[in-house]
Amino acid sequence: MYILTVRSRNGFIVQFVILLALWLITLMLFTACSDAEEEAPAPTDTSVPPTATAIPPTATPVPTVSKVTPSVETSTQASGMDYWPSDGWKSSTPEEQGMDSETLAKLFDHIRENELGIHSVTIIRNGYVVADGVFYPFEEDAKHNVKSVTKSVTSALIGIAIEQGIIDGVDQPALSFFPDRTVANVDANKEAMTLEHVLMMATGLECRDSQQYRWSGAYEMMESDDWVQYVLDLPMLEQPGTRFEYCNGASLVLSAIIQEATGMTAAEFADVHLFTPLGIDDVIWPANPQRITLGFGEMRIQPHDMAKIGYLYLQDGQWDGMQILPPSWAAVSTSGHILTAADDYGYHWWVDPDGSYYGGGYAGQFIFVVPEIELVAVFTGNSNEEDVRVPGILMDIFVVPAAKSPDALPPNPDGVALLETSIQAAALPPTGPEPVAPLPEMAQRVSGKTYLLDTPNPSGYTSISFTFDEGAEALMRAGYISLEAITAGEVDPEPIQIEVPLGLDNMYRFTPGDFGMPMGAKGEWEAEDVFLVYLDAIGNVGLQRTRITFEGKEISVELWDDLQNPASRTPSFGGRLAE
């Protein structure tokens, strides 16, 4: 995953700890961001939850969605567009859609020159792609872990189930979906908790699933035998609807509700009723060991398909003659239902006072929707804590100001050429190979030898060995407990043997990582007996650094993720030479 997956031998995917610890450990676990406590001009990384804050006793009233009639035919025309992007997006020059090419070129140059950790930018206006590029090492048409943007998709599925009459409406009691479960700590408040309260992160449950609590509740949930039961059993702190309290477990409960109501997992339901109608056919959406789709995160999807989700909402839930979402769902779910320390919160969407809204995830994953100017923008990334809010700032500085007019601007071929050049430059490596330093004597002494690692440990590896020669590349072999085995719910999964080439010339070598998605790897000798390995999970999200110190027949291992605060470094662990 982000290779910094924390897992134990019993199948406990502390990957979630990386998931939720990468995802959050530090600025957070997954959806919102410690910066949310500051009144900032840009949206926070909603993959890192903002700390809970007190709000007025009653939130601004917003109409709820009740039971609706199943899908009806609608016009295939919307907002002046002449096609639907089910089979792919059509492109246009920015000027044809009233946007300035030169401003957008500055956007791509700024990202590249400042190494902001952004992987891709896709900008769509009036249904046409006006700017679209990837930044090295991310590749065009590759999937990306969108982290807590997943929550916005889960919300959409609730809307679809309401549209189809499977769910009565958001005022349905949450516990009514689980008649076969015996739930602990049931009181009047828990019985009053509705689907709407779960959607707006105001359950009243004692989740302790935010930075304020160091995500202890999330870790406890993932260590439990039944994650959904754990969440439902939590004691109530207050009346539902009283206060925003970020809770990844709430999003998991939404996924479980979909499964209970439809007889399909959320991933299966999405494939039939959301992804297929939108022409989305390349998605990985893992489940937990109980086979409940992870409604709070970890979906892997292409940026162009992320844009389709945003565009569906921009079109009020209509898509090519179909009413996918209830007619009022897009408006209601992207309205501010409750106050947070950052922006308002809707039904698993963050809402800006100016009427725009966004789904956001850890490390820079965003779907921005700006209805006033008919614009959808998608950012993916591997941004560190300091840069998690950058996409929102870039929207304010470059993207929105580039929309000069609702009508076409005069042609600007020089500006278009400048934009194309900037996009092409973004996809190239920032530097070339560097000379390889002479190998220390230790490299030859340890080359080809296997070390058995103490388990469980925070790396996912059970053994490790390195092969060095005089070239620009080394080879790392390791026993590795795959994320696929963990999400399949395997108990004591057997490690697989992997081979990872390492660039010694400061250039990544690429090999398949978790879910077959590319991973970059390079290494260097930091000292005579200390070797550093850098792993870039790219679309899986994560920048892991591992320091191996060789001490006779033993090794000590330290690892940390460069996306996080250094204080989040995991405790070191050891290993010894295999006999």
C-alpha positions in Angstrom: 0.0 0.0 0.0 2.0 2.9 1.0 4.3 0.2 1.7 4.4 1.6 5.2 1.6 -0.7 5.9 1.4 -1.7 9.5 0.1 -5.3 9.8 0.3 -8.0 12.3 0.4 -11.7 11.5 -3.2 -12.3 12.5 -4.3 -10.3 9.5 -4.8 -7.1 11.3 -4.4 -4.6 8.6 -2.7 -1.9 10.5 -2.3 -0.9 7.1 -5.2 0.9 8.2 -3.1 2.3 10.7 -1.4 3.3 7.8 -4.4 3.6 6.1 -5.5 5.2 9.0 -2.2 5.9 10.2 -0.7 7.0 7.0 -4.0 8.3 6.4 -3.8 9.9 9.4 -1.3 9.5 12.0 -0.1 12.7 12.1 -2.1 15.2 10.7 -4.6 12.6 10.9 -6.1 9.5 10.0 -8.2 10.0 7.3 -10.4 12.9 6.5 -9.9 16.4 7.4 -6.7 17.8 8.6 -5.1 19.3 11.6 -4.9 22.5 9.7 -8.6 22.6 9.8 -8.3 24.1 13.2 -6.9 27.2 11.6 -9.1 29.6 9.7 -7.4 29.1 6.4 -8.4 30.4 3.0 -8.1 27.0 1.4 -9.8 23.7 2.1 -8.1 21.3 4.4 -7.2 17.8 3.5 -10.4 16.0 4.3 -8.5 12.8 4.6 -7.4 14.0 7.9 -10.2 14.8 10.2 -10.4 18.2 11.8 -10.8 18.2 15.5 -14.3 18.3 16.7 -15.6 21.7 17.6 -18.6 23.0 19.4 -21.4 24.4 17.2 -24.6 26.1 17.8 -27.3 23.8 19.3 -29.1 23.6 16.0 -27.4 23.6 12.6 -28.8 25.6 9.7 -32.0 23.7 8.6 -31.7 22.0 5.3 -34.5 20.0 3.6 -34.1 16.3 4.0 -34.6 13.8 1.2 -37.6 11.5 1.7 -38.6 8.4 -0.3 -38.6 9.2 -4.0 -39.8 7.6 -7.1 -37.4 5.4 -9.1 -35.4 6.9 -11.9 -37.1 8.9 -14.6 -35.9 9.8 -18.0 -34.4 13.3 -18.2 -33.0 15.5 -20.9 -29.7 14.4 -22.4 -28.8 18.1 -22.6 -27.5 19.9 -19.5 -25.7 23.2 -19.0 -25.4 23.6 -22.8 -23.2 20.5 -23.3 -23.7 18.5 -26.5 -22.5 15.1 -25.2 -22.1 13.0 -22.1 -18.6 11.8 -21.1 -19.6 8.1 -20.4 -17.2 7.0 -23.1 -14.5 9.5 -22.2 -14.1 13.3 -21.9 -13.8 15.5 -25.0 -11.2 18.2 -25.0 -11.3 21.9 -25.8 -8.9 24.8 -25.7 -9.4 26.8 -22.5 -10.3 29.9 -24.6 -13.2 28.0 -26.2 -14.6 27.5 -22.7 -13.9 31.1 -21.5 -10.7 30.2 -19.7 -7.2 31.6 -20.0 -4.5 29.2 -21.2 -1.6 31.3 -19.9 -3.0 31.3 -16.4 -3.4 27.5 -16.5 0.2 27.2 -17.8 1.4 29.1 -14.8 -0.5 26.6 -12.6 1.4 23.6 -14.0 4.7 25.5 -13.9 4.1 26.5 -10.3 3.4 22.9 -9.2 6.5 21.5 -11.0 8.9 24.2 -9.9 7.9 24.1 -6.3 7.7 20.2 -6.1 4.4 20.3 -4.3 3.8 16.6 -4.4 0.8 16.8 -6.7 0.4 13.8 -9.1 -2.3 15.0 -11.5 -4.6 18.0 -12.3 -7.7 17.7 -14.5 -9.8 20.8 -15.1 -13.2 20.6 -16.8 -15.4 23.5 -17.8 -18.8 23.2 -19.5 -18.2 19.5 -19.8 -14.9 19.7 -21.7 -11.4 19.0 -20.5 -9.4 22.3 -20.8 -6.3 21.2 -19.0 -5.1 17.8 -18.0 -1.7 16.6 -16.9 0.3 14.3 -14.7 3.5 15.0 -12.7 6.4 12.5 -12.6 6.3 9.7 -11.5 2.5 9.4 -11.8 1.4 8.2 -15.2 -1.5 9.1 -17.5 -4.6 6.8 -17.1 -3.2 5.3 -13.9 -5.4 4.7 -10.8 -4.9 6.7 -7.6 -5.9 6.0 -4.0 -8.3 8.8 -3.4 -8.4 8.3 0.4 -11.4 10.0 2.0 -12.8 11.2 -1.3 -14.2 7.7 -1.1 -16.7 9.1 1.5 -18.3 11.3 -1.0 -18.9 8.2 -3.3 -20.4 6.3 -0.4 -22.8 9.2 0.2 -23.8 9.1 -3.5 -24.7 5.4 -3.1 -27.0 6.3 -0.2 -28.7 8.8 -2.6 -29.0 6.1 -5.3 -30.6 3.7 -2.9 -33.1 6.4 -1.9 -33.8 7.1 -5.6 -34.6 3.5 -6.2 -36.8 3.2 -3.2 -34.6 0.7 -1.4 -34.1 3.2 1.5 -37.0 5.3 2.6 -35.0 8.4 3.3 -32.4 10.1 5.5 -34.8 10.3 8.4 -34.8 6.5 8.8 -33.3 5.4 12.1 -29.8 4.0 11.7 -30.3 1.0 13.9 -33.3 0.0 11.9 -31.0 -1.3 9.2 -29.5 -3.9 11.5 -32.4 -5.9 13.0 -30.3 -9.0 13.4 -27.6 -7.3 15.5 -27.8 -6.9 19.3 -26.4 -3.4 19.9 -24.9 -2.3 23.2 -25.4 1.0 25.0 -28.8 1.6 23.4 -30.6 4.6 24.8 -33.0 7.3 23.6 -30.2 9.2 21.9 -28.9 6.1 20.0 -32.4 5.2 18.9 -32.9 8.8 17.6 -29.7 8.6 15.5 -30.8 8.7 11.8 -29.2 8.1 8.5 -28.9 11.8 8.1 -26.9 12.1 11.4 -24.5 9.5 10.1 -24.1 11.3 6.7 -23.3 14.6 8.4 -20.8 13.2 10.9 -23.0 14.2 13.9 -23.9 10.7 15.2 -23.4 11.6 18.9 -21.3 8.5 19.3 -18.1 8.5 21.3 -16.0 7.8 18.2 -12.7 9.3 19.3 -11.7 9.1 15.7 -9.9 12.4 15.0 -6.6 14.0 15.6 -7.8 15.3 19.0 -7.8 11.7 20.2 -4.9 10.5 18.1 -7.4 8.3 16.2 -7.5 5.8 19.1 -11.1 4.9 18.2 -10.2 4.0 14.7 -7.3 1.8 15.9 -9.7 0.1 18.3 -12.2 -0.4 15.6 -9.7 -2.1 13.3 -8.5 -4.4 16.1 -12.0 -5.6 16.8 -13.5 -8.8 15.4 -16.4 -6.9 13.9 -15.8 -3.3 12.9 -19.5 -2.4 12.3 -20.5 -3.9 15.6 -17.8 -2.0 17.3 -19.1 1.3 15.9 -22.7 0.5 16.7 -21.9 -0.5 20.2 -20.1 2.8 21.1 -21.7 4.8 23.9 -23.5 8.0 23.1 -21.9 11.3 24.2 -24.8 13.5 23.2 -27.9 13.9 21.2 -27.4 13.2 17.5 -27.1 16.3 15.4 -25.7 18.3 18.2 -22.1 18.5 17.1 -19.8 17.6 14.2 -17.5 14.8 15.2 -15.4 13.3 12.5 -15.8 9.5 12.5 -14.5 7.1 9.9 -16.5 4.4 11.5 -19.7 6.4 10.5 -18.7 6.0 6.9 -18.2 2.3 7.4 -21.6 2.1 8.9 -23.0 3.7 5.7 -21.3 1.0 3.6 -22.9 -1.6 5.9 -26.3 0.0 5.6 -26.0 -0.2 1.8 -25.1 -3.9 2.1 -28.0 -4.6 4.5 -30.5 -2.7 2.4 -29.5 -4.0 -1.1 -28.0 -7.4 -0.4 -24.9 -6.2 -2.3 -21.6 -4.8 -1.0 -21.2 -1.1 -1.5 -18.6 -1.9 -4.2 -21.0 -4.2 -6.0 -23.8 -1.7 -5.8 -21.6 1.1 -7.0 -20.5 -1.0 -10.0 -24.0 -1.6 -11.2 -25.8 1.6 -10.3 -23.1 4.3 -10.4 -19.8 3.3 -12.1 -21.3 1.5 -15.1 -23.8 4.2 -16.0 -21.0 6.8 -15.8 -18.7 4.6 -17.9 -16.3 3.9 -15.0 -14.8 0.4 -15.3 -11.4 0.5 -13.6 -11.9 0.7 -9.8 -10.4 -1.1 -6.9 -12.4 -0.7 -3.7 -11.2 -2.9 -0.8 -13.2 -4.4 2.0 -12.4 -5.1 5.6 -12.0 -8.6 7.0 -15.7 -8.9 7.5 -16.2 -8.2 3.7 -17.7 -4.7 4.3 -16.5 -2.3 1.6 -14.4 0.4 3.1 -16.9 3.2 2.9 -14.4 5.7 4.5 -11.5 5.4 2.0 -9.0 3.4 0.0 -10.8 3.5 -3.3 -8.4 3.5 -6.3 -9.8 5.1 -9.4 -8.5 7.2 -12.3 -8.6 11.0 -12.1 -10.8 11.3 -15.2 -13.3 9.0 -13.4 -13.1 11.1 -10.3 -14.2 14.0 -12.5 -17.3 12.1 -13.6 -18.4 11.9 -10.0 -18.0 15.6 -9.6 -19.8 16.2 -12.9 -22.7 14.0 -11.9 -23.3 16.4 -8.9 -22.8 19.4 -11.1 -25.6 18.1 -13.3 -27.9 17.6 -10.3 -27.6 13.8 -10.4 -28.6 13.5 -14.1 -26.6 11.5 -16.6 -27.3 10.8 -20.2 -31.1 10.4 -19.8 -31.0 8.9 -16.4 -31.7 10.4 -13.0 -28.9 8.6 -11.1 -29.4 10.5 -7.9 -32.6 11.8 -6.4 -33.5 15.2 -8.0 -32.7 17.1 -4.8 -29.8 14.9 -3.6 -26.9 16.8 -5.1 -28.2 20.1 -3.7 -29.1 18.7 -0.3 -25.9 16.6 0.2 -23.6 19.5 -0.8 -25.4 22.1 1.4 -23.9 22.9 4.8 -25.7 20.9 7.4 -23.4 21.4 10.3 -20.4 23.6 11.3 -16.9 22.3 11.6 -13.6 23.9 12.5 -13.0 24.3 8.8 -15.7 24.5 6.1 -19.3 23.5 6.7 -20.1 19.8 6.2 -22.9 18.3 4.1 -23.5 14.6 3.5 -19.9 13.5 3.3 -19.0 16.6 1.3 -17.2 19.7 2.5 -19.1 22.9 1.7 -17.6 26.4 1.0 -19.7 29.5 1.8 -19.4 30.6 -1.8 -21.5 27.6 -2.9 -18.7 25.4 -4.2 -18.0 22.1 -2.5 -15.4 19.3 -2.5 -14.6 15.8 -1.5 -11.1 15.6 -0.1 -8.7 13.0 1.0 -5.3 12.6 2.8 -2.2 13.7 0.9 -3.9 15.9 -1.6 -6.9 14.1 -3.2 -9.7 16.4 -4.2 -12.8 16.7 -6.3 -13.7 20.4 -6.5 -17.1 21.4 -7.9 -17.8 25.1 -8.6 -21.3 25.4 -9.9 -21.2 29.2 -10.4 -18.7 28.8 -13.3 -19.7 25.2 -14.4 -16.3 23.8 -13.4 -15.0 20.6 -12.0 -11.3 20.2 -11.0 -9.6 17.0 -9.8 -6.2 16.9 -7.9 -4.4 13.8 -6.8 -1.1 13.7 -5.0 1.4 12.5 -2.5 1.7 15.8 -0.6 3.2 16.1 2.9 1.6 17.7 5.8 2.9 21.2 4.9 1.3 21.0 1.4 -2.0 19.2 2.0 -4.0 22.5 1.6 -2.2 23.5 -1.6 -4.8 22.3 -4.1 -7.4 24.6 -2.5 -5.0 27.5 -2.7 -4.2 26.7 -6.3 -7.9 26.8 -7.0 -8.1 30.3 -5.6 -4.9 31.6 -7.2 -5.0 30.0 -10.7 -8.0 27.8 -11.6 -11.0 30.0 -10.7 -9.4 33.2 -11.9 -8.6 31.5 -15.2 -12.3 31.4 -15.8 -12.5 34.9 -17.4 -15.9 34.7 -19.0 -19.0 32.4 -19.4 -18.5 32.8 -23.2 -15.7 31.9 -25.4 -12.6 34.1 -25.4 -10.6 35.1 -28.5 -8.3 32.3 -29.7 -4.9 32.3 -28.1 -2.7 29.8 -30.0 0.5 31.0 -28.2 -1.1 30.5 -24.8 -2.4 27.0 -25.8 1.2 26.1 -26.9 2.6 27.4 -23.7 0.1 25.3 -21.7 0.9 22.2 -23.7 4.7 22.7 -23.1 4.0 23.1 -19.3 2.0 19.9 -19.2 4.7 18.0 -21.1 7.4 19.3 -18.7 5.4 18.2 -15.7 5.5 14.5 -16.8 9.3 14.4 -17.0 11.7 13.5 -14.2 13.0 16.6 -12.5 16.6 15.5 -12.6 18.7 12.9 -14.4 20.9 10.1 -13.0 23.7 11.0 -10.6 27.1 9.3 -10.4 27.0 6.2 -8.2 29.2 6.4 -5.1 31.7 3.6 -4.5 30.1 0.8 -2.5 31.4 0.4 1.1 32.9 -2.8 2.2 29.7 -3.6 4.1 27.8 -3.9 0.8 29.9 -6.9 -0.2 29.7 -8.5 3.2 25.9 -8.4 3.3 25.1 -8.9 -0.4 23.0 -11.9 -1.0 22.4 -12.7 2.7 18.9 -13.0 4.1 17.8 -11.4 7.4 14.7 -12.6 9.2 12.8 -9.7 10.7 11.1 -9.6 14.1 7.3 -10.0 13.5 4.9 -8.4 13.8 6.5 -5.2 12.7 5.3 -2.0 11.0 6.7 -2.7 7.5 4.7 -5.7 6.3 8.0 -7.5 5.6 9.0 -10.8 7.2 12.5 -11.1 5.7 14.8 -9.0 3.7 18.0 -9.3 1.6 20.0 -7.1 -0.7 22.2 -7.9 -3.7 24.9 -5.3 -4.6 27.2 -5.2 -7.6 29.2 -2.3 -9.1 26.3 -1.1 -11.2 23.7 1.6 -10.7 21.1 -0.8 -9.4 20.7 -3.0 -6.4 18.1 -5.7 -5.8 16.0 -6.0 -2.7 14.2 -9.3 -2.0 11.7 -9.6 0.8 9.0 -11.7 2.2 5.9 -9.5 2.2 2.4 -9.8 3.5 0.3 -8.4 0.6 -2.5 -5.9 1.1 -4.6 -8.1 -1.2 -4.4 -11.0 1.3 -5.2 -8.7 4.2 -8.3 -7.2 2.6 -9.4 -10.7 1.6 -9.7 -11.4 5.3 -7.0 -14.1 5.4 -5.9 -15.2 8.8 -2.1 -15.6 9.2 -1.6 -15.0 5.4 1.6 -16.4 4.0 4.2 -13.9 2.9 4.8 -13.6 -0.8 8.3 -13.2 -2.1 8.9 -10.0 -3.9 11.9 -8.5 -5.8 12.3 -4.7 -5.9 15.1 -3.1 -8.0 16.6 -0.1 -6.3 18.2 2.8 -8.2 21.6 3.8 -6.7 21.9 6.8 -9.0 19.1 8.7 -7.3 16.6 7.6 -9.9 13.6 5.4 -9.0 13.2 2.0 -10.5 9.6 0.9 -10.9 8.0 -2.4 -10.1 4.4 -3.5 -9.3 3.3 -2.7 -5.7 0.1 -3.3 -3.9 -2.9 -4.0 -6.2 -0.4 -4.2 -9.1 0.0 -0.4 -9.1 3.5 1.0 -9.7 5.9 1.6 -6.9 9.2 3.5 -7.2 12.3 2.4 -5.3 15.8 3.7 -4.8 18.6 3.4 -2.2 21.8 4.9 -0.9 24.5 4.1 1.7 24.2 6.7 4.4 27.2 5.4 6.2 29.6 2.4 6.1 27.0 0.2 7.9 23.7 2.1 7.2 21.7 1.6 4.0 18.6 3.8 3.2 15.7 2.6 1.1 13.2 5.0 -0.4 9.8 3.7 -1.5 7.4 5.9 -3.4 4.0 4.2 -3.4 2.9 6.8 -6.1 -0.8 6.1 -6.7 -1.1 4.0 -3.6 0.0 7.1 -1.6 3.0 7.1 0.7 6.7 8.0 0.7 8.4 5.5 3.0 12.0 5.8 4.1 13.6 2.7 5.7 17.0 2.8 7.5 18.8 -0.5 7.9 21.8 -0.6 10.2 24.0 -3.7 9.9 25.5 -4.9 13.1 27.3 -8.2 12.7 24.7 -10.9 12.3 21.9 -8.5 13.3 20.2 -5.5 11.8 18.0 -2.7 13.2 15.3 -1.2 11.1 13.7 2.3 11.4 11.0 3.5 9.1 8.9 6.5 8.6 6.7 8.2 6.0 8.0 11.5 4.6 4.4 12.6 4.2 4.1 12.8 8.0 5.6 14.7 10.8 8.9 13.2 11.9 7.4 12.6 15.3 5.2 9.9 13.7 8.2 7.7 13.1 7.5 4.2 14.2 9.6 2.4 16.8 12.6 0.5 15.4 12.6 -3.2 15.2 15.3 -5.8 14.5 16.3 -8.8 12.5 19.0 -11.4 12.4 20.9 -13.4 9.8 19.2 -16.5 8.6 21.2 -19.6 9.4 
